């Protein structure tokens, strides 16, 4: 799994003009599922998101996690994170999991996160409009296959 993780002061996702998910302080996570991913990748990534210390403590040092700050997570599926643009000018998506594999892993990640913090989501496979107010800016890339 690959994730683009942004510390945000607010983030929302709209589908057909309707807001389907919105948070204030927390993490906006764009999540891509690869053909090689398993349940252990979903668990690893969810645990990493919950423990990632990128929120400031009382000294202004990023020492706190989303669970410690009472923040929320907006989790949005994004298969294009698995795009391979090393050859040519058009990305290949052969490494992105098909919906029948990706949806259960995406949902597993959501459920694991929901056990610890409030979670909002987009809608898998929908044309979504995402609004993000990045705090910092602070952006981290995670990849369960590389052990980050």
Rosetta silent file (secondary structure, phi, psi, omega in degrees, C-alpha in Angstrom):
SEQUENCE: XXXXXXXXXXXXXXXXXXXXXXXXXXXXXXXXXXXXXXXXXXXXXXXXXXXXXXXXXXXXXXXXXXXXXXXXXXXXXXXXXXXXXXXXXXXXXXXXXXXXXXXXXXXXXXXXXXXXXXXXXXXXXXXXXXXXXXXXXXXXXXXXXXXX
SCORE:     score description
SCORE:     0.000 S_00000001
   1 L     0.000  144.639  174.819    0.000    0.000    0.000 S_00000001
   2 E  -120.147  143.870  178.586    1.107    3.507   -0.692 S_00000001
   3 E  -141.784  138.972  167.441   -0.104    6.571    1.129 S_00000001
   4 E  -103.009  118.146 -174.270    0.389   10.295    0.852 S_00000001
   5 E  -112.864  122.875  178.937   -0.163   11.602    4.371 S_00000001
   6 E  -121.939  130.900  172.557   -0.756   15.280    4.994 S_00000001
   7 E   -76.200  126.990 -172.947   -1.118   17.000    8.337 S_00000001
   8 E  -130.075  154.488  169.623   -4.139   19.260    7.877 S_00000001
   9 E   -93.462  -20.344  171.578   -6.137   21.927    9.643 S_00000001
  10 E  -166.982  151.811  177.635   -9.087   20.888    7.488 S_00000001
  11 E  -158.310  147.557  178.609   -9.857   18.588    4.587 S_00000001
  12 E  -150.517  161.861  177.435  -12.961   17.480    2.748 S_00000001
  13 E  -133.883  134.043  179.820  -14.068   15.380   -0.184 S_00000001
  14 E  -119.862  145.132  174.148  -17.043   16.080   -2.463 S_00000001
  15 E  -130.795  124.236 -178.736  -18.806   13.843   -4.947 S_00000001
  16 L    51.752   40.798  176.821  -21.276   15.393   -7.397 S_00000001
  17 L    81.214   -5.031 -179.269  -21.264   18.617   -5.351 S_00000001
  18 E  -103.651  130.262  175.491  -22.103   16.843   -2.076 S_00000001
  19 E   -73.504  120.329 -178.687  -19.609   16.745    0.798 S_00000001
  20 E  -106.605  -14.046  177.434  -19.265   13.076    1.761 S_00000001
  21 E  -158.351  138.656  178.929  -16.376   13.411    4.223 S_00000001
  22 E  -156.437  142.661  176.005  -14.794   16.281    6.149 S_00000001
  23 E  -135.997  163.585  168.060  -12.445   16.747    9.075 S_00000001
  24 L   -98.709 -127.969 -175.868  -10.779   19.556   10.957 S_00000001
  25 L   -60.002  131.824  178.595   -7.342   18.942   12.543 S_00000001
  26 E   159.043 -142.877 -177.579   -5.804   15.616   11.655 S_00000001
  27 E  -121.253  134.868  167.535   -4.541   13.655    8.672 S_00000001
  28 E  -104.193  122.703 -174.464   -5.696   13.567    5.084 S_00000001
  29 E  -121.522  120.532  171.984   -4.537   10.263    3.627 S_00000001
  30 E   -96.094  122.102 -169.680   -4.591    9.362   -0.061 S_00000001
  31 E  -121.063  127.260  175.529   -4.328    5.564   -0.191 S_00000001
  32 E  -116.424  136.870 -179.479   -3.384    3.285   -3.074 S_00000001
  33 L  -107.715  130.127 -178.868   -3.607   -0.515   -2.936 S_00000001
  34 E   -98.522  165.119 -179.621   -1.186   -2.587   -5.005 S_00000001
  35 L   -63.140  -21.848 -178.853   -1.638   -6.036   -6.517 S_00000001
  36 L   -91.919   -3.166 -174.345    0.850   -7.439   -3.979 S_00000001
  37 L   -75.729  149.043  178.761   -0.916   -6.079   -0.882 S_00000001
  38 L  -131.900 -178.797  177.672   -2.440   -8.286    1.792 S_00000001
  39 H   -58.396  -34.791 -179.884   -4.268   -7.821    5.080 S_00000001
  40 H   -66.224  -30.463  175.550   -0.925   -7.402    6.834 S_00000001
  41 H   -67.204  -42.817  178.824   -0.162   -4.384    4.613 S_00000001
  42 H   -62.918  -43.258  178.898   -3.479   -2.784    5.585 S_00000001
  43 H   -64.521  -44.914  179.091   -2.807   -3.442    9.281 S_00000001
  44 H   -57.926  -49.347 -176.084    0.753   -2.125    9.022 S_00000001
  45 H   -65.692  -42.590  178.621   -0.341    1.070    7.289 S_00000001
  46 H   -60.723  -45.619  179.451   -3.231    1.732    9.691 S_00000001
  47 H   -63.462  -39.981  178.620   -0.955    1.234   12.691 S_00000001
  48 H   -63.259  -43.050  178.709    1.704    3.465   11.138 S_00000001
  49 H   -61.734  -41.946 -178.298   -0.864    6.224   10.513 S_00000001
  50 H   -69.161  -29.077 -177.215   -2.111    6.049   14.097 S_00000001
  51 H  -101.054   -6.416 -176.802    1.392    6.211   15.560 S_00000001
  52 L   -61.545  118.312 -175.668    3.048    8.665   13.159 S_00000001
  53 L   -91.787   86.456 -179.231    4.405   11.495   15.319 S_00000001
  54 L  -127.052   11.543  177.185    3.956   14.562   13.109 S_00000001
  55 E  -106.147  141.026 -174.727    1.901   16.844   15.362 S_00000001
  56 E   -67.440  142.148  171.741    3.603   19.501   17.468 S_00000001
  57 L   -89.803 -168.618 -177.424    4.046   19.144   21.207 S_00000001
  58 L   -66.136  -14.797  178.230    4.089   22.086   23.647 S_00000001
  59 L  -100.368    6.523  179.874    7.596   22.992   22.401 S_00000001
  60 L    78.407   17.210 -179.616    6.617   23.082   18.728 S_00000001
  61 L  -103.284  133.471 -179.724    8.390   19.786   17.999 S_00000001
  62 E   -70.578   88.510 -176.911    6.513   17.107   15.996 S_00000001
  63 E  -123.999    3.952 -176.011    6.300   14.510   18.792 S_00000001
  64 E  -119.180  149.549  178.110    2.589   13.673   18.893 S_00000001
  65 L   -96.420  171.086  178.086    0.418   11.305   16.900 S_00000001
  66 H   -62.172  -31.954  178.539   -3.118   11.828   15.636 S_00000001
  67 H   -70.605  -34.989 -179.218   -4.361    9.665   18.512 S_00000001
  68 H   -75.109  -24.143 -177.378   -2.571   11.837   21.073 S_00000001
  69 H   -96.362   -5.540 -177.197   -3.953   15.089   19.673 S_00000001
  70 L    75.080   21.560 -179.083   -7.562   13.982   19.340 S_00000001
  71 L   -80.132  179.341 -179.106   -7.406   14.488   15.583 S_00000001
  72 E  -124.476  170.342  177.799   -9.318   12.723   12.829 S_00000001
  73 E  -127.103  131.460  169.728   -8.403   11.023    9.555 S_00000001
  74 E  -104.610  111.730 -176.336   -9.887   11.596    6.108 S_00000001
  75 E  -107.031  122.176 -175.016   -9.009    8.452    4.122 S_00000001
  76 E  -126.596  125.344  177.903   -9.437    8.619    0.351 S_00000001
  77 E   -70.654  140.246 -179.873   -8.768    5.785   -2.090 S_00000001
  78 L  -153.102   92.897 -177.512   -6.494    6.754   -4.977 S_00000001
  79 H   -63.769  -23.239 -177.387   -5.318    4.043   -7.355 S_00000001
  80 H   -66.043  -13.120  175.049   -3.186    6.540   -9.298 S_00000001
  81 H   -64.883  -18.670  178.382   -0.611    6.396   -6.488 S_00000001
  82 H   -94.710    8.804  179.057    0.415    3.082   -8.036 S_00000001
  83 L   -65.516  136.683  178.154    1.016    4.668  -11.434 S_00000001
  84 E  -111.442  109.663 -176.785    4.373    3.831  -12.984 S_00000001
  85 L  -111.885   24.364 -178.797    5.616    6.652  -15.189 S_00000001
  86 L   -69.157  -30.599 -179.797    9.216    5.522  -15.610 S_00000001
  87 L  -115.358  137.797  177.142    8.705    4.686  -19.301 S_00000001
  88 L    68.877 -162.808 -177.280    6.977    6.897  -21.809 S_00000001
  89 L  -115.609   -7.898  179.169    4.621    9.728  -20.915 S_00000001
  90 L  -108.367  121.105  179.505    1.474    7.810  -19.973 S_00000001
  91 L   -62.992  146.652  173.508    1.536    6.126  -16.537 S_00000001
  92 E   -99.965  140.316 -178.521    0.845    2.410  -16.350 S_00000001
  93 L  -114.263   26.619 -177.280   -1.476    1.189  -13.603 S_00000001
  94 L   -66.741  -18.750  179.554   -0.701   -2.532  -13.804 S_00000001
  95 L   -89.322   -8.032  178.190    0.494   -2.471  -10.178 S_00000001
  96 E   -80.178  134.031 -179.470   -2.809   -1.038   -8.878 S_00000001
  97 L   -68.579  146.297  174.065   -5.108   -3.659   -7.371 S_00000001
  98 L   -70.478  156.143 -177.240   -8.461   -4.337   -9.019 S_00000001
  99 H   -52.869  -38.717 -178.069  -11.515   -3.287   -6.985 S_00000001
 100 H   -63.248  -24.461  175.318  -12.331   -6.846   -5.878 S_00000001
 101 H   -94.311  -40.647 -172.885   -8.933   -6.972   -4.125 S_00000001
 102 H   -72.150  -40.761 -175.563   -8.536   -3.302   -3.193 S_00000001
 103 H   -59.807  -48.230  179.073  -11.925   -2.609   -1.594 S_00000001
 104 H   -60.712  -35.684  179.482  -11.627   -5.206    1.211 S_00000001
 105 H   -72.368  -40.310  174.614   -8.124   -3.963    2.073 S_00000001
 106 H   -59.354  -46.297 -179.729   -9.234   -0.315    1.976 S_00000001
 107 H   -67.412  -34.963  176.651  -12.174   -1.184    4.246 S_00000001
 108 H   -62.662  -42.508  178.156   -9.921   -3.147    6.604 S_00000001
 109 H   -61.580  -44.536  178.997   -7.714   -0.086    6.960 S_00000001
 110 H   -58.266  -49.026 -177.337  -10.775    2.083    7.686 S_00000001
 111 H   -62.813  -40.108  179.213  -12.051   -0.269   10.395 S_00000001
 112 H   -65.834  -39.926  177.343   -8.668   -0.477   12.095 S_00000001
 113 H   -66.506  -42.974 -178.097   -8.376    3.324   12.102 S_00000001
 114 H   -61.074  -22.993  178.143  -11.958    3.781   13.356 S_00000001
 115 L   -68.980  -15.998 -175.155  -11.106    1.741   16.445 S_00000001
 116 L  -120.513  -33.019 -175.536   -8.805    4.590   17.529 S_00000001
 117 L  -143.898  161.375  172.446   -9.862    7.901   15.935 S_00000001
 118 E   -64.451  137.466 -178.156  -12.757    9.472   14.027 S_00000001
 119 E  -130.455  132.040  171.112  -12.508    8.559   10.335 S_00000001
 120 E  -115.426  156.811 -178.523  -14.191   10.095    7.308 S_00000001
 121 E  -139.282  167.133  166.664  -13.828    8.697    3.802 S_00000001
 122 L   -88.410 -152.831  176.849  -14.418    9.341    0.169 S_00000001
 123 L  -128.264  122.560 -175.515  -16.149    6.744   -1.991 S_00000001
 124 L   -54.496  128.201  175.373  -14.062    4.053   -3.646 S_00000001
 125 L    81.020   -3.374 -178.093  -13.903    4.508   -7.417 S_00000001
 126 L   -82.765  159.623  171.442  -15.848    7.780   -7.455 S_00000001
 127 L   -82.365  106.505 -172.671  -14.781   11.012   -9.162 S_00000001
 128 L  -111.777  148.023  173.484  -13.908   13.012   -6.050 S_00000001
 129 E  -112.410  116.846 -174.398  -12.976   16.627   -5.466 S_00000001
 130 E  -108.767  131.609  175.079  -10.623   16.911   -2.506 S_00000001
 131 E  -114.333  126.508 -176.557   -9.922   20.118   -0.597 S_00000001
 132 E  -131.750  130.017  169.546   -6.898   20.094    1.682 S_00000001
 133 E  -108.880   96.707 -176.069   -5.463   22.799    3.915 S_00000001
 134 E   -73.129  130.240 -178.039   -2.013   21.356    4.581 S_00000001
 135 E   -96.489  108.677  177.946   -0.601   22.408    7.960 S_00000001
 136 E   138.792  -72.644   -1.409    3.091   23.187    7.752 S_00000001
 137 E   -70.054  147.157 -179.418    3.129   22.077    4.982 S_00000001
 138 E  -134.411  110.207 -178.120    3.768   18.615    6.350 S_00000001
 139 E  -134.211  132.129 -179.726    3.564   15.691    3.922 S_00000001
 140 E  -125.524  141.970  173.418    4.887   12.151    4.387 S_00000001
 141 E  -103.289  132.085  176.488    4.990    9.255    1.922 S_00000001
 142 E  -122.253  145.309  176.733    4.402    5.745    3.286 S_00000001
 143 E  -145.305  114.418 -177.472    4.791    2.454    1.470 S_00000001
 144 L   -64.389  -24.992  179.924    4.118   -0.844    3.230 S_00000001
 145 L   -76.872  -17.898 -178.551    6.278   -2.673    0.699 S_00000001
 146 L  -105.163   -4.110  177.666    9.362   -0.653    1.525 S_00000001
 147 L    72.175   22.286  177.860    9.015   -0.790    5.285 S_00000001
 148 L   -62.557    0.000    0.000    8.979    2.986    5.825 S_00000001
